[in-house]
Amino acid sequence: MGVIHAKVLDETATNIKRFSKQTGIAEPLEKPDIREVDLENIQVTVDKINVDGLTRTKDDIIEDCIKDLFQAQHFQEVLLKAHKARIKLEELGCFKNIGVYIDVSKGPKARSDGLEVTFDVKEQRRVTGGVTTHIGNNEGVLLVGLRLPNLFGRGEKIQLEYSHGSKKTSNFNCSFIKPFRGKYRPTLTAAILQNQSEWPNSGYKQQERGILFDLGFYSNSLFKHNLQWEGIVRNLSTLTRTTSFDVREQSGVSLKSSFKHLLSIDLRDDHIFPNTGSFVQLTSELAGIGGDVGFLKNEVSVQDNYYLFDGHVLQASFIAGYLSSISNTRKISIADRCYLGGPLSVRGFETRGVGPHSDGDALGTNSYWAAGLHLFTPLPFRPGRGGFGELFRTHFFLNAGNVGNFNLVKMNKSDIIQVLISNVRISYGVGVALKLGNIARLEVNYCFPYKFDKGDQTHPGIQFGIGVQFL
């Protein structure tokens, strides 16, 4: 990254001629030299930083985002720190456009190695909002939103959102978001929420009302943390008259109070069709400090991408989770258990199609794991290369996974491994993936369930999947 190469692209570029007024003769220009510029050896000093376009935003929150630029000692470091400062300004949510310009220092006191960095910003309007559509977990969602950004000049924001999904889900959220100054870039969110959803594969529907507090921060430039507490009143009811007794007996109102920690590391060059980079997310949730629902749930999600050649990318992914009880007096709801199967996880199975069922309703388990190996390639003959055709990929996949019920305390290691590897479900297939903007992916796959249990619900043939996170 520290070296810039400049060269003539082809031989015809050397046939450019210059017309001389003195002689009236066209003279060929000399062939330009190929030069290498090592940005790490260009010593510079940032003398001045300008931020143009500020009206309501306070100076102290801006200074906290850009002050590291003054520590840059060479040109490459100026570029990197200017990019990081731009990201910090974007995270404030105060601006809709941010431009960065670097020039030599000007004026009688300007130093020979001095630079002047200018951030050209355009602040958000006082009230924004509208009606949009976006993609959820295998469903389309209509979203109505109203936002009051940068309320007091330091990135504070009030946000009202209502969404209605194609699968009879609805969500209402009223939140206050406040970013703070500091090395760890903390952001506090307080929200009042109401969610309604239906799960026909498990035969129940649920309504949740409650409050959520979230503190997000970075322990360094790579590790993002979210500390959350939520208090939820949950009403779970049967979806149809044919809902199984095992689901019916869990119907009713419950109170869930839980603490959650999310740690994520995202080094991918793209979220939808990454060519290189890795993604890791660890989630731990403890419920039972108040309320009548109690459990400890840990989950991990890992993805790694390898660029092979000419747009061919090999992707490996893995997810796993374990749910354990913390008290005999607190229950674990069917809504909190672990499920596997569907177009976003183990393809070739129905949603929640892997694992125990009762009268066709998925009951969930306390543990799961799944792995995927994918090959993404350009479409044959590369139609629309560099244009619309770049949104498509051919997709070959191999998925495997399993679910189980066991107790880590009472079982030895060999028994646990035996439960997890016995009767592994396997599927494979081929299809086409489409990038929907920079927010979601659509997959149309032809699936072949290769190994499955007699109680599983398989989905051989064509399967559609729309979402953000896939196995």
LOLUM-393701 format. One record per atom (N, C-alpha, C): z, x, y negated; residue in one letter. Coordinates in steps of 0.001 Angstrom, whole numbers, plus 500000, padded with zeros to 6 digits. Layout:
ZXYa...
***
This chain:
500000500818501203m500000500000500000m500000500855498742m500426502110498862g500566502962497701g499285503607497244g498177503425497936v496930504086497579v495859503042497346v495134503161496232i494005502280495938i492728503075496114i491785502561496873h490498503202497085h489457502502496231h488681503250495458a487583502694494669a486319503433495040a485281502701495434k484055503354495851k482860502440495617k481661503028495640v480430502264495507v480193501501496796v479854500216496700l479727499398497885l478475499722498679l477362500013498019d476122500324498749d475255501231497897d474177501666498488e473315502629497816e472627502026496599e472323500722496617t471606500102495501t472429500119494233t473753500227494395a474605500245493212a474404501513492395a473828502586492964t473604503842492245t472291503820491473t471492502768491604n470203502701490912n470307502046489550n471516501892489014i471711501332487683i471263502368486654i470526501922485612k470006502843484599k470537502498483215k470601503526482362r471073503383480993r469905503619480052r469728502727479047f468617502843478111f469083503613476887f468377504700476534s468737505552475402s467941505151474167s468669504886473034k467992504533471789k467239505721471191k467755506945471425q467128508114470815q465779508423471443q465702508386472756t464463508790473440t463623507601473864t464254506403473966g463520505238474450g463229505295475931g463924506166476639i463684506340478076i464901505849478845i464623505151479923a465701504681480802a466137505827481691a467404506191481603e467945507304482365e468899506784483444e468778507287484683p469686506824485750p471114507292485488p472045506432485773l473454506801485666l473852507698486816l474813508550486589e475311509395487662e476115508559488660e476027508938489914k476770508253490955k478267508446490726k479038507329490647p480473507471490373p481202508150491520p482251508852491162d483048509535492175d483969508545492880d484220508828494160i485218508076494918i486584508685494637i487484507845494138r488787508356493729r489905507645494484r490959508356494687e492164507791495265e493301507907494253e493998506796494075v495110506762493128v496389506473493912v497302507399493909d498576507230494577d499569506638493576d499880505359493741l500717504666492770l502146505207492760l502585505801493867e503945506326493917e504111507583493076e503004508263492736n503076509488491945n502836509247490462n502621507982490080i502443507658488668i503805507280488103i504443508198487427q505773507970486876q505664507139485591q506394506063485542v506344505174484381v507769504697484060v507899504088482898t509147503487482451t508829502142481812t509584501134482192v509395499812481583v510188499777480287v509478499737479152d510117499730477839d510504498334477383d509674497358477707k509881496021477152k509405494968478148k510153493868478220i509762492716479043i509712491488478137i508581490827478116n508406489619477320n508307488412478244n508899487312477843v508758486045478547v508247485025477532v506990484665477647d506360483738476704d506343482328477278d506657481346476440g506580479948476855g507922479275477042g509027479965476725l510356479378476897l510679478434475745l511214477274476093t511701476332475083t513121475886475411t513316475289476594r514632474762476975r515435475734477828r514780476642478527t515472477523479474t516301478572478743t517537478770479189k518455479707478545k518112481151478896k518461482060477980d518102483464478139d518841484120479299d520119483770479527d520909484501480520d520365484322481931d519876483113482279i519342482896483623i518014483632483805i517249483788482714i515992484542482782i516279486033482930i517232486540482149e517578487960482217e518042488351483609e518771487464484277d519258487758485621d518102487913486618d516986487225486366c515836487290487285c514974488527487073c514940489055485834i513964490105485522i514604491468485253i515927491576485219k516578492808484785k516301493990485700k516025493764486987d515767494877487915d514499495639487565d513612495028486782l512365495709486401l512633496973485584l513700496985484814f513991498160483987f514372499373484829f514682499195486104q515065500294486973q513867500938487677q512702500374487522a511507500914488192a511154502286487619a510755503216488502q510471504583488079q509024504994488300q508277504256489105h506856504544489267h506092503234489327h504776503323489219f503956502130489006f504023501159490185f504039501696491400q504118500809492560q505413500018492545q506503500644492147e507785499945492080e507758498861491011e507034499112489921v506887498079488895v506177496855489464v505118497077490245l504389495957490846l505282495157491791l506040495853492641l506898495167493604l508017494390492910l508660495024491931k509758494346491244k509263493204490375k508069493321489827a507504492215489059a507205491026489969a506740491319491190h506488490238492150h507791489556492560h508840490330492810k510134489754493172k510713488935492024k510548489426490799a511031488671489646a510299487348489507a509015487351489788r508244486110489732r508745485111490772r509068485593491977i509606484706493015i510934484110492573i511805484929491968k513093484428491500k512915483363490418k511957483570489525l511696482576488482l511167481277489089l510335481393490107e509817480194490769e510937479415491455e511898480129492048e512992479473492763e513898478681491834e513893478988490547l514701478227489602l514218476785489484l512918476563489728g512365475220489610g512144474781488175g512198475713487222c512025475375485806c510564475397485370c509709476104486126f508351476363485669f507336475884486702f506175475465486209k505104475085487114k503988476123487166k503928477016486186n502957478110486203n503633479371485704n503433480482486425i503994481771486026i502921482841486187i502557483485485103g501615484594485142g502306485895484781g501872487002485379v502478488314485139v501395489270484642v501661489939483522y500694490867482918y501407492176482614y500765493292482988i501329494625482786i500380495425481904i500920496004480836d500107496768479900d500909497978479438d500230498940478812v500910500107478263v501677499684477019v502765500390476735s503568500085475562s502799500385474292s503028499565473283k502350499720471999k503382499833470893k502970500480469808g503865500627468675g504160502080468384g504725502348467231p504973503749466831p505992504468467709p506895503723468326k507924504346469160k507600504277470651k506389503869470993a506008503740472395a505899505110473056a506418505203474290r506336506452475048r505022506527475810r504635507743476135s503350507935476814s503329507307478196s504493507235478866d504562506643480200d505177505247480165d505287504650478989g505938503354478855g505015502193479201g505605501151479777l504864499933480120l505556498727479481l504756497705479268e505237496434478737e504831495338479710e505803494620480253v505554493562481237v505762492215480557v504791491323480741t504851489996480124t504764488926481203t505723488006481185f505698486825482049f505285485634481185f504162485055481514d503661483887480791d504014482645481608d504949481827481118v505465480701481888v505125479387481182v505093478334481977k504920476981481458k505999476111482070k506878475591481235e508025474849481732e507628473467482248e508437472997483189q508259471636483697q508563470621482596q507945469458482703r508288468378481803r509698467869482104r510273467144481164r511645466675481334r511783465679482471r510748464894482708v510748463921483795v509437464063484556v509527464267485869t508339464346486711t508535463437487923t507478463177488621g507564462345489818g506213461776490167g506223460879491136g504979460272491564g505077459774492987g503931459338493483v503816458843494850v502870459771495600v503352460355496695t502550461293497478t502704460976498964t501905461642499751t502025461568501209t502231462976501741t502967463070502828h503137464361503479h503323464135504974h503447465214505702i503518465175507154i504933465480507609i505486464590508458g506785464837509060g506622465276510501g507604464981511342n507540465329512757n506657464328513497n505401464652513554n504403463845514261n504246462449513655n504384462355512348e504156461094511661e503766461354510221e503032460401509652g502701460447508242g503786459756507433g504046460274506238v505148459777505420v504656459511504010v505002458338503471l504764458007502067l506031458321501291l505896459137500248l507058459631499509l506964459204498050l508018458553497553v508146458197496139v509279459032495564v508989459804494525g509988460726494001g510110460695492498g511300460986491997l511571461127490574l512463462344490398l512074463259489502r512826464496489303r513090464721487814r514279465203487537l514672465609486185l514961467099486228l513950467950486041p514151469399486207p514753470058484970p515466471152485222n515981472012484158n516790471212483134n517744470441483624l518485469512482767l519212470210481620l519940471285481931f520767471947480924f520270473362480609f519042473666481026g518434474944480671g518688476081481627g519386475816482743r519657476878483719r519237476457485133r518198475680485221g517629475317486512g518255474120487179g519191473445486531e519806472262487135e518745471162487304e518894470409488384k517879469383488669k518522468201489383k518133466990488975i518472465768489695i517200465248490345i517313464872491607q516132464487492377q516411463207493147q515535462221492979l515605460963493707l514357460838494561l514535460575495860e513395460460496766e513600459301497735e512522458565497948y512504457542498991y511235457740499801y511360457759501118s510196457955501983s510182456910503090s508978456562503500h508794455610504599h507735456179505531h508095456338506814g507208456960507777g506437455960508604g505384456447509225s504527455599510051s505212455164511345s506329455809511702k507070455438512906k508376454711512564k508314453926511499k509429453072511077k510671453863510693k510470455051510172t511583455801509619t511609455610508106t512785455621507532s512923455540506084s514103456402505664s513959457038504504n514990457946504019n515144457773502515n516397457768502072f516702457774500640f517635458939500366f517348459668499274n518115460863498975n518273460984497458n519504461135497018c519790461424495615c520587462720495571c520026463761494960s520652465077495026s520713465737493657s521730466571493489f521889467417492308f521837468864492780f520961469664492181i520718471038492604i521031471968491441i521843472975491701k522252473910490671k522127475353491150k521164476139490635p521108477570490958p522089478357490092p522610479458490640f523563480291489924f523001481705489778f523562482431488811r523187483823488622r523873484686489674r523314485852489923g523984486789490816g523047487452491792g523568488467492416k522808489277493364k522321488472494557k523115487479494993y522794486750496222y521997485469495963y521637485214494705r520808484061494313r521328482749494920r522598482415494690p523152481201495301p522610479929494645p522497478888495452t522077477570494982t522949476520495650t523542475626494849l524410474573495357l523682473238495260l523725472476496358t523110471154496407t524138470142496869t524243469040496143a525097467916496528a524212466679496613a524301465935497724a523370464834497943a524076463629498543a523598462459498160i523944461192498799i522705460722499539i522851460346500803l521670460069501608l521856458850502499l520715458284502861q520660457219503859q519385457396504663q519507457435505986n518372457637506880n518345456540507937n517162456055508228q516950455099509316q515823455621510195q516019455589511496s515002456092512418s515062455333513735s513932455330514422e513840454706515739e513385455744516752e513988455688517949w513663456612519035w513308455797520280w512060455319520342p511671454478521486p511748455193522820p511627456522522836n511720457261524096n513133457275524657n514126456997523791s515507456895524247s516069455488524098s515291454569523555g515684453174523516g516727452817522479g516862453606521392y517855453263520381y517287453491518980y517937452909518013k517669453164516608k518992453459515917k518920454187514814q520151454571514154q519991454533512638q521105454285511988q521181454335510534q522319455263510156q522059456154509223e523063457117508781e523227457019507263e524472456947506828r524806456983505406r525892458023505197r525722458838504155g526759459842503942g526464460761502781g527176461876502752i527049462884501700i526846464249502338i526215465132501581l525895466477502067l526117467473500944l526780468594501276f526911469721500364f526288470944501038f525443471645500288d524724472799500838d524827473956499851d525244475118500344l525265476347499557l524293477325500202l523205477607499514g522210478550500012g522287479859499253g522144480974499965f522181482286499328f521501483306500228f521192484482499662y520580485590500393y521594486723500489y521894487160501716s522781488315501870s522046489611501547s520727489624501718n519847490670501192n518468490041501027n517455490848500832s516131490290500548s515519489555501732s516037489757502952l515434489169504149l516246488018504722l517573488074504632f518437487126505323f518820485976504392f518375484771504748k518720483586503972k519763482777504740k520839482380504049h521916481609504652h522015480248503983h522391479258504784n522733477937504269n524044477494504922n525063477264504100l526339476727504565l526403475263504155l526587474364505131q526509472935504861q527742472214505406q528121471159504703w529067470180505231w528496468802504984w528544467960506014e528079466591505848e529069465622506469e529278464522505773g530070463421506293g529173462209506439g528989461757507681i527996460733507982i528656459572508725i528377458361508256v528713457153509003v527448456718509730v527514456735511049r526320456475511868r526474455157512624r525435454343512540n525399453069513268n524252453131514262n524587453186515548l523585453300516598l523490451970517342l522264451468517503s522060450174518169s520865450254519092s520753449272519991t519656449251520950t518361448862520253t517267449375520789l515966449125520178l515302447869520739l515432447646522044t514824446482522693t515811445883523696t515433444761524261r516272444124525276r516291444899526584r515291445739526778t515203446496528036t515900447847527960t516568448145526858t517286449412526738t518313449545527856t518391450723528441s519249450944529603s520725450828529235s521551450581530260f522993450444530049f523603451750529562f523086452887530038d523622454182529626d523477454399528126d522440453816527524v522261453908526081v523082452835525377v523125451635525951r523863450526525332r525340450832525141r525930451533526102e527362451788526007e527709452785524898e526720453443524318q526967454351523203q526700453706521848q526319452423521871s526054451715520620s527342451533519834s527182451410518524g528331451176517667g528355452128516490g529432452046515719v529600452842514502v530496454042514797v530104455204514289s530903456424514456s530896457209513149s531885458066512996l531998458920511811l531865460373512241l530919461061511638k530661462465511969k530935463334510748k531800464313510915s532087465310509880s531791466678510483s530834467386509927s530404468632510567s530131469720509542s530380470962509972f530010472163509226f528850472834509949f527894473334509161k526711473943509759k526370475231509017k525925476231509790h525442477492509214h524052477779509741h523118478003508829l521749478352509197l521448479738508665l520943480590509537l520499481928509164l519027482049509523l518197482382508557s516759482471508811s516188483757508230s515239484322508979i514500485518508569i513022485219508788i512248485231507734d510833484872507829d509983485998507265d509304486742508157l508455487860507759l506981487553508017l506646486293508264r505262485926508539r504427485952507266r503138486289507400d502260486290506238d501754484894505892d501979483925506781d501598482535506516d502432481646507427d502851480479506926h503702479601507723h502917478773508730h501655478471508441i500878477573509292i500059478355510320i499227479295509856f498430480138510749f498760481602510483f499923482080510903p500260483478510642p499407484427511475p499061485556510872n498359486618511587n499313487676512110n500327487970511331t501327488960511719t502692488470511257t503725489112511760g505076488828511285g505888488010512266g507189487976512010s508135487301512894s508962486288512107s509509485335512850f510403484328512282f511572484132513236f512783484157512687v514003483941513484v514901482974512725v515421481976513429q516386481057512832q517504480779513818q518739480952513351l519932480678514137l520695479546513464l521087478533514245t521795477373513710t523066477144514515t524175477029513813s525456476716514448s526059475513513737s526494474520514521e527076473303513952e528377472976514677e529423472758513883l530730472369514413l531099471013513835l531187470000514707a531576468651514302a532922468324514920a533752467597514180g535042467205514721g536217467454513810g535982468089512643i537057468262511669i537082466991510824i537673465946511421g537592464609510862g536546463815511622g536701462508511671g535753461664512381g536061461574513860g535235460809514584d535438460627516018d534338461262516858d533469462079516228v532435462827516936v532815464298516894v532793464960518056g533186466357518095g532365467175519067g531808468298518606f531035469196519474f530776470496518742f530341471475519500l529852472746518970l528436472940519510l527479473119518607k526076473218518996k525461474465518383k524838475288519224n524168476511518772n522714476474519221n521816476821518306e520388476819518604e519739478072518024e518670478521518670v517918479682518209v516431479382518323v515675479863517344s514223479713517343s513608481042516935s512676481553517747v512063482866517509v510551482732517645v509834483385516749q508371483419516823q507881484797516413q506897485320517142d506312486622516819d504800486512516934d504083487170516019n502631487059515943n501999488453515973n500926488562516745y500221489836516900y498740489616516604y498218490359515633y496797490270515301y496006491159516257y495058490567516978l494287491312517966l493019491892517351l492069491027516984f490825491486516381f490073490266515840f489340490445514769d488385489469514240d488944488037514241d490134487846513716g490702486509513604g491408485992514835g491509486801515903h492209486401517125h493683486801517020h494577485832517199v496010486062517036v496738485581518281v497594486443518823l498441486096519955l499838485785519425l500354484632519795q501654484189519296q502594483906520467q503809484425520374a504842484164521378a506014483474520682a506573482447521309s507667481693520697s508710481342521749s509937481131521267f511044480807522163f512080479985521397f512594478932522036i513673478129521466i514704477879522560i515956477730522151a517026477460523119a518194476840522373a519025476097523112g520192475476522503g521253475151523531g522504475101523071y523620474761523952y524618473916523174y525060472817523781l525985471864523175l527229471776524049l528403471926523442s529651471861524215s530661470972523500s531516470352524287s532556469489523751s533736470331523275s534417469867522228i535577470597521720i536870469830521925i536779468555522348s537993467762522523s537696466567523412s538664466183524212n538510464999525061n538620463702524275n539180463784523066t539352462577522255t538176462309521335t537247463243521256r536076463064520399r534820463054521268r533920462149520960k532750461932521802k531544462717521302k530547462820522186i529249463384521835i528230462264521941i527598461936520843s526646460829520813s525325461244521432s524575460260521921i523242460517522461i522318461075521386i522632460774520113a521814461276519011a522002462766518775a523078463353519286d523354464778519072d522973465646520267d522546465041521368r522256465821522571r520916466547522462r520594467352523457c519407468206523429c518258467545524184c517061467659523619y515871467051524220y514730468056524221y513767467807525091l512622468700525228l511405467880525641l510253468310525171g509005467644525514g508350467015524309g507026466993524319g506280466399523232g505287467375522626g504429466897521731p503381467750521169p503901468870520286p505172468808519838l505725469869519011l506537470872519816l506825470575521079s507576471527521907s506787471815523183s507227471290524338v506493471525525587v505366470505525664v504169470925525378r503024470035525366r502706469569526786r502001468451526873g501703467884528180g502780466955528693g503849466765527901f504910465825528231f505087464870527053f505616463688527349e505937462758526286e507081463319525438e507212462806524224t508341463190523389t509656462857524109t510535463848524246r511785463738525009r511508463409526474r510340463816526969g509944463440528320g510501464318529417g511089465476529074v511643466388530071v513135466105530236v513576465949531480g515002465790531715g515387464416532225g516684464139532336p517170462897532946p516810461663532120p516466460589532844h516147459304532233h516912458204532958h517140457114532254s517734455925532842s516892454723532432s516242454107533409d515336452980533144d514294453344532092d513812454573532153g512776455024531234g513272455580529924g514576455555529667d515138456064528419d515682457479528613d515250458406527745a515733459782527818a517184459850527372a518019460519528164l519454460589527888l519877461908527256l519041462938527356g519393464228526796g520338465010527686g520507466293527362t521383467187528117t522188468023527129t522972468952527663n523754469805526760n523151471200526613n521980471446527215s521341472754527065s519841472629527290s519087473546526692y517630473572526891y517104474950526524y515948475250527036w515195476423526597w513714476147526800w512891476778525996a511445476624526129a510769477844525531a509631478199526098a508862479352525628a507391478982525576a506678479628524683g505253479362524544g504470480632524300g503282480685524870l502338481778524625l501040481142524144l500586481533522958h499449480886522325h498409481926521929h497162481532522004l496061482345521499l495264481501520527l495258481921519259f494479481245518225f493242482083517925f492084481452517984t490829482137517718t490007481328516722t489064481958516022p488159481192515162p487301480252515999p486778479218515365l485857478327516065l484616479091516501l483971478661517569p482738479345518005p481709479407516884p481071480543516771f480005480801515788f480520480805514347f481837480694514152r482467480778512834r481779479885511800r481709478552512009p481090477680511006p481891477677509718p481190477723508615g481860477702507324g482731478909507089g482291480063507529r483114481261507404r483440481543505937r484713481728505690g485153481932504329g485346480649503559g485101479488504184g485251478211503500g486030477224504336g485445476007504500f486138474933505185f486433475279506644f485551476039507269g485746476395508669g486960477246508922g487485477929507883e488657478772508060e489936477951508256e489871476644508020l491038475788508222l491255475445509685l490272475746510548f490340475377511956f490598476618512816f491267476394513938r491441477425514945r491288476794516335r490693477540517229t490721477152518631t492068477590519214t492648476725520051h494022476929520488h494106476898522007h494550478004522603f494850478071524033f496359478281524171f497008477551525075f498463477653525151f498947477577526594f500123478165526798l500885478076528043l502338477843527648l502914476701528056n504294476346527727n505146476256528981n506397476610528842a507361476480529934a508720476162529340a509551475452530104g510883475122529601g511688474347530621g512957474146530291n513834473413531192n515052472919530417n515706471913530978v516943471378530421v517985471348531523v519260471237531141g520305471205532157g521649470826531571g522572470487532441n523954470189532066n524877471153532793n525633471919532072f526580472837532689f527681473168531698f528720473820532182n529865474209531369n529988475731531418n529831476372530267l529881477836530221l531238478379530672l532297477600530465v533641478076530805v533885478029532306v533446476952532959k533767476735534364k532746477332535325k531553477650534851m530512478178535740m530338479669535525m530014480374536607n529743481796536459n528299482014536009n528003483242535659k526715483568535054k525547483259535982k525685483570537257s524585483358538203s524275481874538380s525315481023538369d525085479584538492d524377479024537269d524728479526536091i524085479058534860i522608479419534868i522312480653535245i520909481089535301i520136480260536317i520769479955537440q520105479159538471q519762477761537953q520678477161537160v520420475836536597v519235475878535633v519151476949534844l518130477016533805l516746477383534331l516679478130535423i515364478547535918i514872477682537067i515734476869537663s515288476013538753s514475474851538201s513400474548538876n512541473431538498n512035473547537061n511539474724536719v510991474950535377v509729474118535190v509626473463534047r508418472711533723r507388473649533093r506129473498533500i505050474361533009i503847473484532663i503217473800531546s501981473122531165s501064474117530460s499773473799530446y498807474650529755y497688473767529231y496852474342528383g495772473533527848g494989474268526776g494051473540526167v493167474076525141v492937472989524112v492715473393522876g492484472398521842g492047473029520539g492150472241519477v491771472666518134v492953472398517207v493253473372516341a494323473232515354a493717473237513960a494247472388513081l493747472241511713l494890472468510742l494642473287509743k495628473548508689k495526472475507629k496639471753507398l496688470696506390l497386471251505154l496581471758504220g497156472396503043g497983473598503455g499109473783502805n500039474848503169n501361474290503665n501328473028504185i502587472381504536i502679471977506000i501565471817506693a501648471283508054a500410471685508855a500478471366510150r499370471677511059r499114470474511953r497870470220512229l497452469174513156l496861469831514390l497337469430515561e496802469931516825e496240468779517650e495063468997518196v494468468078519164v494211468900520418v495033468689521443n494975469502522652n494652468653523880n493984469285524821y493819468675526148y494796469388527072y495776468638527557c496923469220528246c496863469005529759c497360469989530476f497453469939531934f498895470212532349f499706469196532606p501051469443533154p500924470047534556p501433471250534717y501251471968535986y502450471799536906y503668471854536350k504874471735537151k505854470831536422k506357469814537116f507244468849536481f508100468178537543f509159467520537095d510067466799537977d509618465348538097d509980464704539175k509535463336539398k510096462361538362k511194462707537700g511756461837536680g511215462090535286g510379463118535127d509817463435533818d508711462449533439d508465462361532157q507367461556531637q506284462499531117q505213462648531872t504138463574531527t503093462890530649t502284463715530001h501203463219529148h499965464081529389h499296463906530510p498074464677530745p496933464166529868p495990465050529577g494843464654528760g495055464988527297g494434464218526420i494448464497524986i495804464134524390i496341465050523596q497624464842522932q497532465318521487q497995464481520556f497958464795519137f499344465248518683f499372466239517807g500627466698517240g500471467051515775g501370466550514924i501371466855513489i502783467284513118i502916468438512480g504238468876512095g504221470211511394g505417470718511148v505582472002510460v505994473094511445v506954472789512317q507442473768513278q507028473345514698q506248474199515330f505801473989516712f506408475084517580f506552474756518865l506929475792519832l505752476735520005l
***
